[in-house]
Amino acid sequence: ADHDQAASDRDLALGTDPYAHEHSRNARERTTHDREQSARERDETAGARLSAADQRDAIATSRDLAAQHRDEAAAARTVVMAELEATMERQEDAREHRGADAIIRAAGQRRRAAERRAQAAEYRELAADDRRAAARDREQAAQERLNALSDREALAAEMRVQDARIDQAVRHQQRAEQLARTLQQSLSPPSLPHIAGIDVAVHYEPAAPEDVGGDFYDLFPLTIGRSGFFLGDVCGKGPEAAAVTSLARYTMRTAAMLHETPDAILMDLNAALLMQNTDPIQTCTTVYGEIDMSGATASITLAVGGHPPPLVIRADGSVETTPARGPILGAVDEPVFQTCELRFDVGDALVVYSDGILDAVTDGVPVDEQRISDVLAEVPHASATDLVGALLDSMRRTDRALRDDVAFIALRHVGARGSSS
């Protein structure tokens, strides 16, 4: 897993495999789970061996006690035999008083003394057997304790290795996230310009912090009273998506300086993507629009390439879906774009979003364009920031984690007193 992680970091930096980091991270999670299971099994084995050692110690102690009792019995019998022998010696001394009966009694006493000696010897042999068994049990208990100690040491070593691997994984994750943030910052405008009469709010959120997202946006002045803006979504993630994102942003900003119609700008971006000549082909969806504040009535002209249509929130609270349509960019040689021009009165707002929010499920219901329209209709007369906030609140209630990047841009006509935010 560590080898795969190092390789994936190189691939991520070189842009050769945007999914290698995810694969190696999954491999590390599986390896970590296996090591934790092994550590638990080692700990259970060590505990069982310690319990067996304690039981064997108890058996050895019992056998020592039995041997001690038998030794005491043998000693008692030895004392009795000594007393009997002393009696027999006294009887031998009184030979002149001994008759036939006395001789018979003396013989019986000697026989009983011999039997007691034999029994005492047997007790001593049994006590010696118990001591030898106790010694074996103690040796085995000691071995069990050594085995348990070895298991505990192996477990401690395994946990140290595991902690080191976790630390290394965290460092890899932090390095990947830092790389992704740095690359993402280079692909996003550091700040949006002030557009007189327009209140602006944006939000961008990648699906995974360690990946470079595929969504992009921008807002920029063109001439006095005219401004261009766009929001798009590159197919894929990682360095490959970053390359397409950079191409799309700079192509549209450059084309916007040379053309007057949004559809011509999307045609230039489509041609630039086709010139990449990569396998698989690089595609993206985009909304490009221009705001004209120079006339008596403000207007917005839109062109859409495979992207969810922008929504207009009128000053009276009604929500309209813009009619601009067009194919995904980078897929066909001669795309046809259906543009539209909208009246943009004071109090009106335009919201453009990426399709990442359409992957969400809120309250058990998939989020679709109608659900987004309903959310925006609930906040009439809202500022651009509040419109984006309403979409974010809806997204935060999702029943599952987002699987794609999410981007919003809201533009609201506030008249001459308004400002950008």
Number of C-alpha atoms within 10 A of each C-alpha: 18 15 8 16 22 15 16 25 21 15 17 23 16 12 17 14 17 22 17 20 25 14 14 20 19 13 16 19 14 12 14 17 12 12 16 14 12 14 21 13 13 20 18 15 16 23 17 14 21 20 16 16 23 17 14 21 20 16 16 23 17 14 21 20 15 16 23 17 14 21 20 15 16 21 15 13 18 17 12 15 21 13 13 17 16 12 14 17 12 11 16 15 11 10 11 8 9 13 9 8 9 14 14 11 12 20 13 12 17 16 12 14 20 13 13 17 17 12 15 22 16 14 20 20 15 16 22 17 14 21 20 16 16 22 17 14 21 20 16 16 23 17 14 21 20 16 16 23 16 13 20 19 14 15 19 15 13 17 15 12 13 17 13 12 16 15 12 14 18 12 12 20 18 14 14 21 17 15 19 24 18 12 17 21 12 12 23 17 15 9 9 15 15 16 20 16 20 24 21 25 21 21 16 17 15 22 18 15 16 20 26 29 30 28 33 26 25 22 21 18 17 17 11 9 15 18 19 23 21 22 23 28 30 22 17 20 24 24 24 20 24 25 16 22 26 14 16 25 20 13 18 24 18 13 18 24 13 11 13 12 17 23 24 17 23 28 21 19 23 26 18 17 22 18 12 13 10 9 6 6 13 22 20 26 23 29 27 25 25 24 23 21 21 12 9 7 11 19 18 18 20 28 30 31 27 19 24 21 24 23 21 25 25 20 18 11 18 15 22 15 15 19 16 20 20 21 20 17 27 23 16 13 11 11 18 14 20 15 19 17 16 14 13 23 16 17 18 23 28 23 21 25 28 25 21 19 25 20 19 24 19 16 11 10 11 14 18 14 16 11 15 19 19 12 16 24 20 13 14 19 18 21 22 25 18 16 28 24 18 19 18 16 11 19 23 14 12 19 14 13 12 20 14 23 22 25 25 24 25 24 24 31 24 20 16 10 8 16 16 17 16
